[in-house]
């Protein structure tokens, strides 16, 4: 990576970029408000063949160029997918001074569409067979245990598949939903499925009504992951609070726990750790800190990005952490007015069964 390129970046821009990318082999470009290139690293010069003072929008698709202008105008980062010479890149757009930073990251589709996709497919088939066999066990306690373990495997596989093969925002099934009601329902579901030693103090502070255009199942999945993480780290006497705020540009759902608290470095490691290997010592060090290891937080971040938002962290007054899950106000033109049934497994297990299977 060209270190001289980073010398031109503001600290806030670099922090945001690190939260959204592992930076391995990234092609990085900064542009001004007129979309003229101000600086780029060697990877960008080789990929794009452009030089400083040239306009970046001559290379981008109409959708990507529009997202870039929106990033600059609104001052909010976003993620789009762009095809260059037949190769798909994840394009992270981050506000920088009066312009933006662009990071092109190659999506290694060949690796996933090959052996990894076959592994996922065969594993899902195997888990389905195990679930069917679990229902035939005579011992109710053993049957419930086997069923829960199978659902955990199913949860892991679906989260991994989503992260490796995310849809585009335009492919989401966006509907008008009441986020306030959804938050309240998620809190009640979390209380009903809480671990035996978990807190019973979960409250929702939400408006009477909050209409949003979003993919209902993905929002529920994100909320369940945030709540299960909060329940894991909050002691029985602690409290969890879910708040919902609409500032006119973004809906923000905040989940505050009473755990040991996450520092910024650990939070970034949790968001990007699934993309690369980690030593056993580093993994155990994170576990000892009470970090919510797994794919949950990266999944929540990806769901937020698909809705034009982000996942941010702040300390909670009095101890603990607060995770802020934001969704942009999306245009009505993206709404899907077809009716869709809620997702369940073929044998009838619901999203709630799957996501809360992590608890005994």
Phi, psi and omega in degrees: 000137183282109185292332180295332178297318184289339179297338182269355185268144172286152183299319181295323178294316181295319178299316180296319180296317180296331178288339187251354186201148174279351175069011180285118178060029180285139172268116189245136183219140168247140180231156176270182182297338178271005179072015173279138181292129177262322182201155178204155178269177185296323179300322179291320179297321179287322182287315191257337181068020180256163181230163175307145182083348173278156181274132182285332185291345177292341181262333188278156171290166180299321181294316180292320178297321178294320178295323179295315178297321178294323178297317181291317183291319184268346180069027182235137178289157176203169181235133173227168177242132187229138179257127178234118179053041176082003180247133180273131177240142169275124183251110177269126180247121185232128178304140180212114185052235179269359182238229183204160171254133177247131177236113177269120179238123183293130175270111185281076183294326184299319181295317182286320182289350179264245188295324183292320178294321177298318179298316178299314183297314181293323179295319179297320179296319180294317179297320177301320178294318179297320178298317179296319180292325181299326181290347181267355181286133184288325182284112183302319182295316179294320179298317179296320179295314179298319180297317181296317180295322177295319179294327176296317177296318178298319178299313180300316182293319181291322177296316180296317180298319180294319181290325180280336184224064184288147175283167170276158178305321181293344180266355180288152175267084187275129180226159172283123180227157176268102182297328180297313179295321180296319178297316180297318179296320180296321178296315179297320178295319179297320178295319181292332184251014185294152177294160185302326181259014183277166180288146174260006184256084175235121182236152177244126176247096188223159175288172179296325182210140178213093183280128181220152175263113185202171175269106190306314184295320179293322179294318176298317179301315180298314180297317179298322179292318177296319182289320178295322176298315180296321180292327180295324187261347182271125179292164183306325181276355181277175181229150176240135180234133176248122178239153180229130182224139177239114180261010179096337177246326182223144166266131180235120176257120182248131178243113183254128180247179176239038179279191181290347179094140177256135172271166186299319181296316178295320179300315179296321179296322179293325182286329186248351186299330182293343183275350180211163183287156179223144181290158180298321180298317179294321180296315180293326178297319177295319180298320180294335178279358182078019181291140179283081185291153179126199184259001186300307182293317174301323178296315179298318179299316180295320178297318177298316181297322178297334177262018178075017183242207183203171174239120183236160183238142171214153176289151178261133179299130181092357178114141181107187181230157174234127177256129184251113183255109185250150178228135180283156169287104184273151182291148181300334181298342180271356185293140176254113186267004175284152180272140180228139176280152177296149182283132170222156173293161183302331181264014169098007179279134185271173176300323178296317177302317183291306188290328181264010177292347180291344179263144175283000000 
